[in-house]
């Protein structure tokens, strides 16, 4: 082991009485903590314009706030006799083309979401406290190629199991996206519409301006981190996942896809085993990633949680994302605790967003 690495000029207070480094391979714990902190503390994330936009990194990317333009026209109707909610996406207008070199291929992803009455708990940060949302159903409209005023006229319906005060906890979230076969879908803007203040006993046609996409809290993930600098090994433990317990079928299961990204290059992702879904799903599973020979501060951990059915293994639906890194205060705190833990696992709750 190189003595210059272990005994640099930045010695701790305990080392001031020594005139020369000893010959044996003994490393002071405080010095190791200082060296490891310096090894992990450099600024490495790209600017906010090129970041992965709050953790939703696999499925989409979001254009800049100054580029959000256009409006969406749609209708909402609640059939009280059949307890059926009907959504019709009519047309989008004035969309901005974020890829001038290619033609626009817009479509709309519609999510019907329900809020759990309880908040996410005291573990979340102040910005993320509030309702815990669950996606009841989601749909995609047809893709209209080469138009900034696409006409959709797609209709979707959903049967509500509980009609009493059910609409008070529901909201529609409609994201206008630009489809791309070879890249991530770009979110051009969204419309978020709570249903509690609307009279939809008859078909109500609305036209809303597209807004900057916002994330919704859909759960929490208890994640543990441990880094072994000698072997360049990062251990990511998925302990628990908390979600809203709303109409969960008996064959529903959760699994997570975890990947580590270093210097804009992603290591081979790994999947956890599928576990039967409940209000708090317990995994207690550890995945090991062998990092390349460059600084660990250039890595971030990406976690996607999916729901699948044990009867139909090919089908899955996205629950939410989270990203552990240094570009946000919550993850930065966990990363700092991992550095100070000296090869011991550190667990922390993280918000699951969609």
N, C-alpha and C positions, 0 to 999 in steps of 0.2 A: 504494500500500500504506500502510495506516495506521501512522504511526510509533509511536503509543501501543502497538500490538500488538507491534512489533519491539523497542521499547526501553521496557520496563516498569521498575518500581522494582526488580524482582528481577534485577539485571544480573549477569552472570558476572564473575569476577575480572579477565579481560582487558579489560573495558569500564570499569573504574574510572578510568582515566586520561583518559577523554574527557569534556569538559565539555558537549558537546551532540552529538546524533546527526548523522551526516553526511547530506547531501542525497540521495545515491544509494541505490538499493534493494539494499543489501548486508546480508545477515543472517549474523551470526556463527554458526558451526556449533554451538558449545556452547550458545548461547542457543536455537537452534532445537531442539536435543535437549531442553533443559529445558522449552521451551514445548510441544513435542509430547508429552513425558512427562506434563506437567500436563493436557494435552488428552485424554489416553488413560487416566488413572489414577483417575478417580472411580469410586465404588462404584455399580454399576448393576444387578446381578443381583437378582432377587427372592429371598425367603427360601427355605430348603431345602424347605419344605412345598409351595411352588408351582413349584419348579424342574422341569426336564425329566428328572430321575431318571437321572443318569449317562449321558446321551447317547442313551437310547432314546426319541427325541422324536417320531417320526412314527407309530409303530404303537400305542403304549400309554402309559398313565400308571399310576402305582403309588400305592395308598392309603397312609395313614400307618401307621407300625409298630404303633401302639396299636389300629388297626382290623383287623389281621390276625386272623382267627378262623376256626374250622371245621376239618374234616378231609376227607381223600380216601381212598376205598377202591378198591383196584385189585388185579389179579392179574398175575403174571409167570410165564412158562413157557418153557423152552428145549427144543425138540424136537431131540435129538441125531441122530436118524436123518435128518431133513431139514435139519439145521443152520438151524432156523428159530426165531427169537425171537418169542414171542406176548405182546402186552400187551393187557390188557382193563381199560378204565376203567369202574368199576361205579357208584359214587355218591359225591357230595359232601354233607356235612352241616354244619349250623351256620354257613352263610356269612353274612357281614355285608353289609348293603345300604348301599353308600357313596353311593347316590343316592336319598334318601327320596322324592323327587318322582316317580320312575319305578319301574317294576317291574324286578326282577332278571332278567337273561337270561344265565345262566352257561353256559359251555362250557369245555372243557379243551384246551389246546394241548400236545401230547406231542412231545418231542424225544428222539431217540436220539443220544447224543453219544459220540465216541471221543477219547481223549487221545493226543496225540503224545508219544512218550517223551521227546523233548528239550523243554526249556523254551522260553520265548519269546525268550530271549537276554538279553544284558546291557543292551539298550537300554530295557527296561521298568523301571518303578519297582518298589520292593520289594513293594508291595501287589499288584502285578499279575504278579509272577513266578510260575512254576509251569507246569502243563501247558498246552499249546496245544491247544484243543479244536476238533473239527470236527463239524458236524451231519451225521450219516449220513442221517437221514430225519426228517421231522416230519409230524404229523397233527393234525387238529382233530376233536373230537367234535361230535355234534349240539348245537344250542342248545336249552336247556330254558327256556321262558318262565315267569316269575312264580313261581319256587320257590327257597327257600333250602336245600332238600334234593333237588337234581335227581338223577334216576336216568338214567344214560347207557347202560350196557351196550354200549359200543362196543369192538370188537376190532380190533387192528392187528397186522400181522406183518412181519418183516423177515428176509431170507435173509442169513446171515453167510457171507462168502466165505472167511474164515480162522477156523477154529474153535479152533485150539490157542492157549490162553491169551487168546483174544479177549475173553472176558467180563471179564477183569481190567482192561481199559482202557475199559470201557463204563460209561455211567451213563444213567439215565432222568431227564429233567427235565420235570415236569408242572406247568404254570401254569394255575390256575383264573382265568378272565377273565370280565368282565361285558361282553357285546356291546352295542354302540351303533352304529346306522346313521349317525348324524350327528356323532359325536365319536370321540375316541380310546378304544380298548378299555382298560378298567381292570383291572389285575392284582390280584386279591383275595388271592393267596398262591400259594406253590409248594411242591412236594415234589421234592427232589433225592435220587436213590437210586443210589449206586454198586452195581454188580452183582457185584463181586469177592468180597464176603463172604456172598453168598446161595446157598443150594442151591435152584436152580430147575429141577432135573431133573424135577420134578413141579409142577403148578400151585400157586403160592404166593400166597395171598390176604393182603394187608397193608392196614392202615389207619393212615395217617400224618397228624399234625397239619400244617396249612399253616404255612409259615414266611415270613419276610420275603424277598421276591425278591432274589436276588443275581445279579450279572453274571458271565459266563464269558469268558475271554480266547480269542478265535478268530483273532487275527492282529495285525499291526502295519501302520501306514500311514505312509509317509514323505511329509510334507506340507511345502510351502514357502509362506511368507507374505511379501507385500510391500505396503506402504501408501504411496500418493502423496498427501500432505495437500493439495497445491495443487489437484489435479484431483478430490479425494475418490474416488480409485480404489483398490480393494482387489483384489490379484491373488492368487488361491489356486492353487497348483500341486500337482497330484497326481503324484508321482514314482514311487513303488513301493508295492505291496501284498504283504505276506507272509502266507500262510495255510498251514494244515496240508495237506500233499500226500497226500491219502487218496482213492483210487478216483475220480480226476478223469477224466471222459470227454473224448474227443478234441474234441468240439464245445462244451465248456464255455467260457464267456467271462465276464469280470468288467467291470462298469462302476460308476461312482459317481454319486450324485445329491448335489449340493452346493448349499446355500442359505445365505443370510445373513439373520439375523433382527435387526432393530433396533427397540427400544422396543416389543417384543411384536408387531411387524408384520414379516412375512417378505417379503423381496424375491423376485422371480421366480427359482425354482430353475433350475439348469443341470445338464446331464448330460455326462459324458465319453463318449468313444467306447468301444465294447466291444473288449476285448483278450483274446486267447486266454489261458486261465487256466493258471498254472504255480505252482510253489512260491513263486517271487517274480515277480509280474506287474509289468512295467515299462510305465508310461504316459507320463511326461514331458509332461504336458498342463497348460496354464495356463488358468484361467477368470477372467474379469474382471467385477467387480461395481462399478457406479457407485453410491456411497452418497449418501443424502440430505444436506441441509445441516444436520445436527446431529452432536453429538459422536460420534466413532468408538468411544468407550468404551461406548456403548450397543449394540454389535453383537456377535454371536457367530456362529461358523461351524459349520454342521451338515453332517456327511458321512455318507451311508448307502451301503454297498457291497452290490451285488447280483450274483448269479450268474444268467446266462441261457444259453440254448442257441442257437447260430447257426441251427439248423434250425427251432426254434420260437421266434420272436421275441416272441410274446405271453406266454410263460411266464417267470417269474423267481422267485427265492427270495432272501430276505434273508440276507446273510452277517453283517453287524454294523454298529454305529454308532460314531461318535465325535463329540465336541463340543469345539471350541476356544474357550475363554472364560476368564473370570477367577474362576469359582467353584471351580476345582480347581487344585491346585498345578502339575500337569504342564502344562496349557494356559496357565496364567498365566505360566510361565517362557518359553514360546514367544512369547506376546504381548509380553512385556517385551523379548525379543530383537528382535522385529520393530520395536518403537519405537526401540530403540537402533541399529538397522542403517542408519538414514538413507537410506531409499529403496533399499535393497539386499535381495534375497530371502534369507530365512533358512529353512533346512530343519531339520526335527526329526521323530523317530519318535513316533507316538502309538499307544496301545493301541486295538485294535478289539474291541468288546465286544458281547455279545448276552445 
